[in-house]
Amino acid sequence: MSLSRRDLLALAATTPALAWLPRAAEARDLGGARPPLPRAPAPDDEAAWEQIAREFLIEGLHLNTGTIGACPIPVLEATITHMRAFERITRQEGVDRVALRRELETFLGAWPGSVAVVRNTTEAMNIVASGIALQPGDEVLTTTHEHIGGRCCWELAAKRHGIVLRTFTPPLDPASEAHLAAAWMEHVTPRTRVLSISHVLFTTGLLQPVEALVRMAREKGIISVIDGAHPPGMLALDLQRLDADYYASSPHKWLLAPKGTGLLVTRPDRLATTWPLIASGEWDVDDPRKFEHVGTGNDSLVAGLRAAVAFQQAIGREAIEARVHFLAARLDAALREIRGVRVVSPRRAPFRTGMVSFTMDGVPAATLQQELGRDRIRTRVIAEGDLGYLRLSTHLYVLPRDLDRVVGRLAALARA
Ligand SMILES: Cc1ncc(COP(=O)(O)O)c(C=O)c1O
């Protein structure tokens, strides 16, 4: 007897060993015809989101977009097509970077002429930390929940140039925006020159009130540097409204772009006074190209980035944000029902994003990760700072029934 794909999917729903059939099985040949993407589906339009999930080659369940996203097939196609054409040598075509910058500005709500395409958040943060004028004794304020990609650049500046890196632990379940903003401002001193703020904490998914923090910083003449590794592709951003001096990001995460693509958005009035990290062609212009030209690189990744922006624009930024929240809220609520599970992500909606972190009494996060890993469920242990959380990310390729299955596994582990 041969089973159709539909039969297999029905079986998969009930049979653990078949639970993770690759959803894109029928589209594995890149270049295969696929229906147009659903436009602005409602957060609970399961048929639409199932179709979108079939655009990916994921085998198993990917709950770690916070580390790396998965590229959808159109992004892979654009990347590979560009790479193949390039290796024909005599028919090489560059990527239209002018168009790409414009598309990114629209996608991010950024100022015209503010976006540089770099390699990742780590590089973007380093450009800023080494490119702004700081004196020995100047203070940079950040939290104890920073990722190495947003923190080490300041540690280097401290060791090399004598700046002072101050950290504090923010309230992880803030009562209000004012509560969280006040916690920052309590640690500002007359020597504070920079606030280095994770827009979303990688540890718990906490969304910080960047707009208010930037405003307060600017009133005191303090530069705002945002580690925005997560929000593009997860939240519909309006960077002009946030108005930060610098915004660094990794579109290989939630924007689902190829690995090795990054963004640095610079408030236009700061372009002239920010040095590039690497001096190459165009290092001395007063526009974002000064941060981009680092010698020969891989333009195919940039072609993929363009396709990633197009992929998300076709679905709709607001629709994706709503779906991510819908899934995270469902996961959060179900986890809080499990006896012994302590959710450490914020309870209040304005602070919540697509990452939910928790601990389980008596079961180390590494054990949970290992157990889920047996079912090909990819998660992230937040071992940094001895926090010991397990973090789950809910991007658009995750379906409610996937979450139900994960919650069921966790409930069983909690009972064991
Ligand atoms: C908040 C935050 N900042 C920076 C980074 C570093 O990103 P990348 O490795 O793409 O530079 C990460 C990666 O997970 C992150 O979560």
The ligand as an ORCA input file, in Angstrom:
! r2SCAN-3c Opt
* xyz 0 1
  C      20.454     40.237     21.816
  C      21.493     39.680     20.912
  N      22.493     40.481     20.508
  C      23.441     40.066     19.675
  C      23.447     38.782     19.199
  C      24.540     38.359     18.275
  O      24.042     38.145     17.006
  P      25.062     37.790     15.814
  O      25.738     36.514     16.200
  O      24.177     37.631     14.646
  O      26.006     38.891     15.704
  C      22.447     37.894     19.601
  C      22.436     36.501     19.109
  O      21.717     35.647     19.543
  C      21.444     38.349     20.470
  O      20.477     37.548     20.914
*
